Amino acid sequence: MSNEATRLVVDQHVVHPLLIPGDVIEAVREAFVLHGQRAARVFRPNVIAMIVLLPQRSGNVPKRSRKT
C-alpha cells in the first residue's frame, strides 16, 4: 500500500463497545487474506490496547513446573 491516505486508525474507546467476537474473527481473516494478496498490511497489535481489552492476561495464571 503506497497510498498512506487509505490508512484508518481508531482508538480503543471507539472500537471496544462495538466488538463482537464473530465479527472480529471475520475481520482478522479478511485482513490476512488481503495481506497475502499484497492488498493491505497487517500491523502488530498495540500492547497497551490488548491490556485494556484483555484484562485477564496469562500473568494471572499460576505457573506450573516444567517436566524435564
Distance bins in CASP14 RR format, pairs under 12 A and 6 or more apart:
PFRMAT RR
TARGET T0000
AUTHOR 0000-0000-0000
RMODE 2
METHOD distances of the structure
MODEL  1
1 7 1 0 0 1 0 0 0 0 0 0 0
1 8 0 0 0 0 0 1 0 0 0 0 0
1 34 0 0 0 0 1 0 0 0 0 0 0
1 35 0 0 0 0 1 0 0 0 0 0 0
1 37 0 0 0 0 0 1 0 0 0 0 0
1 38 0 0 0 0 1 0 0 0 0 0 0
1 39 1 0 0 1 0 0 0 0 0 0 0
1 40 1 0 0 1 0 0 0 0 0 0 0
1 41 1 0 1 0 0 0 0 0 0 0 0
1 42 0 0 0 0 0 1 0 0 0 0 0
1 43 0 0 0 0 0 1 0 0 0 0 0
2 38 0 0 0 0 0 1 0 0 0 0 0
2 39 0 0 0 0 0 1 0 0 0 0 0
2 41 0 0 0 0 0 1 0 0 0 0 0
3 39 0 0 0 0 0 1 0 0 0 0 0
3 40 0 0 0 0 0 1 0 0 0 0 0
3 41 0 0 0 0 0 1 0 0 0 0 0
4 41 0 0 0 0 0 1 0 0 0 0 0
6 34 0 0 0 0 0 1 0 0 0 0 0
6 39 0 0 0 0 0 1 0 0 0 0 0
6 40 0 0 0 0 1 0 0 0 0 0 0
6 41 0 0 0 0 0 1 0 0 0 0 0
7 40 0 0 0 0 1 0 0 0 0 0 0
7 41 0 0 0 0 1 0 0 0 0 0 0
7 43 0 0 0 0 1 0 0 0 0 0 0
8 14 0 0 0 0 0 1 0 0 0 0 0
8 15 0 0 0 0 0 1 0 0 0 0 0
8 31 0 0 0 0 0 1 0 0 0 0 0
8 40 0 0 0 0 0 1 0 0 0 0 0
8 41 0 0 0 0 0 1 0 0 0 0 0
8 43 0 0 0 0 0 1 0 0 0 0 0
9 15 0 0 0 0 0 1 0 0 0 0 0
9 43 0 0 0 0 1 0 0 0 0 0 0
9 46 0 0 0 0 0 1 0 0 0 0 0
9 49 0 0 0 0 0 1 0 0 0 0 0
10 16 0 0 0 0 0 1 0 0 0 0 0
10 17 0 0 0 0 0 1 0 0 0 0 0
10 18 0 0 0 0 1 0 0 0 0 0 0
10 19 0 0 0 0 0 1 0 0 0 0 0
10 46 0 0 0 0 0 1 0 0 0 0 0
10 49 0 0 0 0 0 1 0 0 0 0 0
11 46 0 0 0 0 1 0 0 0 0 0 0
11 48 0 0 0 0 0 1 0 0 0 0 0
11 49 0 0 0 0 1 0 0 0 0 0 0
11 52 0 0 0 0 0 1 0 0 0 0 0
11 53 0 0 0 0 0 1 0 0 0 0 0
12 18 0 0 0 0 0 1 0 0 0 0 0
12 19 0 0 0 0 1 0 0 0 0 0 0
12 45 0 0 0 0 0 1 0 0 0 0 0
12 46 0 0 0 0 1 0 0 0 0 0 0
12 48 0 0 0 0 1 0 0 0 0 0 0
12 49 1 0 1 0 0 0 0 0 0 0 0
12 50 0 0 0 0 1 0 0 0 0 0 0
12 51 0 0 0 0 0 1 0 0 0 0 0
12 52 1 0 1 0 0 0 0 0 0 0 0
12 53 1 0 0 1 0 0 0 0 0 0 0
12 54 0 0 0 0 0 1 0 0 0 0 0
13 49 0 0 0 0 0 1 0 0 0 0 0
13 52 0 0 0 0 1 0 0 0 0 0 0
13 53 0 0 0 0 0 1 0 0 0 0 0
14 49 0 0 0 0 0 1 0 0 0 0 0
15 23 0 0 0 0 0 1 0 0 0 0 0
15 24 0 0 0 0 1 0 0 0 0 0 0
15 27 0 0 0 0 0 1 0 0 0 0 0
15 45 0 0 0 0 0 1 0 0 0 0 0
15 46 0 0 0 0 0 1 0 0 0 0 0
15 49 0 0 0 0 1 0 0 0 0 0 0
15 52 0 0 0 0 0 1 0 0 0 0 0
15 53 0 0 0 0 1 0 0 0 0 0 0
16 24 0 0 0 0 0 1 0 0 0 0 0
16 49 0 0 0 0 1 0 0 0 0 0 0
16 50 0 0 0 0 0 1 0 0 0 0 0
16 52 1 0 0 1 0 0 0 0 0 0 0
16 53 1 0 0 1 0 0 0 0 0 0 0
16 54 0 0 0 0 0 1 0 0 0 0 0
16 55 0 0 0 0 0 1 0 0 0 0 0
17 53 0 0 0 0 0 1 0 0 0 0 0
18 24 0 0 0 0 1 0 0 0 0 0 0
18 27 0 0 0 0 0 1 0 0 0 0 0
18 53 0 0 0 0 0 1 0 0 0 0 0
19 25 0 0 0 0 0 1 0 0 0 0 0
19 27 0 0 0 0 1 0 0 0 0 0 0
19 28 0 0 0 0 0 1 0 0 0 0 0
19 49 0 0 0 0 0 1 0 0 0 0 0
19 52 0 0 0 0 0 1 0 0 0 0 0
19 53 1 0 0 1 0 0 0 0 0 0 0
19 54 0 0 0 0 0 1 0 0 0 0 0
20 26 0 0 0 0 1 0 0 0 0 0 0
20 27 0 0 0 0 1 0 0 0 0 0 0
21 27 0 0 0 0 0 1 0 0 0 0 0
21 28 0 0 0 0 0 1 0 0 0 0 0
21 53 0 0 0 0 0 1 0 0 0 0 0
22 28 0 0 0 0 1 0 0 0 0 0 0
22 29 0 0 0 0 0 1 0 0 0 0 0
22 30 0 0 0 0 0 1 0 0 0 0 0
23 29 0 0 0 0 0 1 0 0 0 0 0
23 30 0 0 0 0 0 1 0 0 0 0 0
24 30 0 0 0 0 0 1 0 0 0 0 0
24 31 0 0 0 0 0 1 0 0 0 0 0
24 45 0 0 0 0 0 1 0 0 0 0 0
24 53 0 0 0 0 1 0 0 0 0 0 0
25 31 0 0 0 0 0 1 0 0 0 0 0
25 32 0 0 0 0 0 1 0 0 0 0 0
26 32 0 0 0 0 0 1 0 0 0 0 0
26 33 0 0 0 0 0 1 0 0 0 0 0
27 33 0 0 0 0 0 1 0 0 0 0 0
27 34 0 0 0 0 0 1 0 0 0 0 0
27 40 0 0 0 0 0 1 0 0 0 0 0
27 42 0 0 0 0 0 1 0 0 0 0 0
28 34 0 0 0 0 0 1 0 0 0 0 0
28 35 0 0 0 0 0 1 0 0 0 0 0
28 40 0 0 0 0 0 1 0 0 0 0 0
28 42 0 0 0 0 1 0 0 0 0 0 0
28 43 0 0 0 0 0 1 0 0 0 0 0
28 45 0 0 0 0 0 1 0 0 0 0 0
29 35 0 0 0 0 0 1 0 0 0 0 0
29 36 0 0 0 0 0 1 0 0 0 0 0
29 42 0 0 0 0 0 1 0 0 0 0 0
30 36 0 0 0 0 0 1 0 0 0 0 0
30 37 0 0 0 0 0 1 0 0 0 0 0
30 39 0 0 0 0 0 1 0 0 0 0 0
30 40 0 0 0 0 1 0 0 0 0 0 0
30 42 0 0 0 0 0 1 0 0 0 0 0
31 37 0 0 0 0 0 1 0 0 0 0 0
31 39 0 0 0 0 0 1 0 0 0 0 0
31 40 1 0 0 1 0 0 0 0 0 0 0
31 41 0 0 0 0 1 0 0 0 0 0 0
31 42 1 0 1 0 0 0 0 0 0 0 0
31 43 0 0 0 0 1 0 0 0 0 0 0
31 45 0 0 0 0 0 1 0 0 0 0 0
32 39 0 0 0 0 0 1 0 0 0 0 0
32 40 0 0 0 0 1 0 0 0 0 0 0
32 41 0 0 0 0 0 1 0 0 0 0 0
32 42 1 0 0 1 0 0 0 0 0 0 0
32 43 0 0 0 0 0 1 0 0 0 0 0
33 39 0 0 0 0 1 0 0 0 0 0 0
33 40 0 0 0 0 1 0 0 0 0 0 0
33 42 0 0 0 0 0 1 0 0 0 0 0
34 40 1 1 0 0 0 0 0 0 0 0 0
34 41 0 0 0 0 1 0 0 0 0 0 0
34 42 0 0 0 0 1 0 0 0 0 0 0
35 41 1 0 0 1 0 0 0 0 0 0 0
35 42 1 0 1 0 0 0 0 0 0 0 0
35 43 0 0 0 0 1 0 0 0 0 0 0
36 42 0 0 0 0 1 0 0 0 0 0 0
43 49 0 0 0 0 0 1 0 0 0 0 0
44 50 0 0 0 0 0 1 0 0 0 0 0
45 51 0 0 0 0 0 1 0 0 0 0 0
45 52 0 0 0 0 0 1 0 0 0 0 0
45 53 0 0 0 0 1 0 0 0 0 0 0
45 54 0 0 0 0 0 1 0 0 0 0 0
46 52 0 0 0 0 1 0 0 0 0 0 0
46 53 0 0 0 0 1 0 0 0 0 0 0
47 53 0 0 0 0 0 1 0 0 0 0 0
47 54 0 0 0 0 0 1 0 0 0 0 0
47 57 0 0 0 0 0 1 0 0 0 0 0
48 54 0 0 0 0 0 1 0 0 0 0 0
49 55 0 0 0 0 0 1 0 0 0 0 0
50 56 0 0 0 0 0 1 0 0 0 0 0
50 57 0 0 0 0 1 0 0 0 0 0 0
50 58 0 0 0 0 0 1 0 0 0 0 0
51 57 1 0 0 1 0 0 0 0 0 0 0
51 58 0 0 0 0 0 1 0 0 0 0 0
51 59 0 0 0 0 0 1 0 0 0 0 0
51 60 0 0 0 0 0 1 0 0 0 0 0
54 60 0 0 0 0 0 1 0 0 0 0 0
58 64 0 0 0 0 0 1 0 0 0 0 0
END
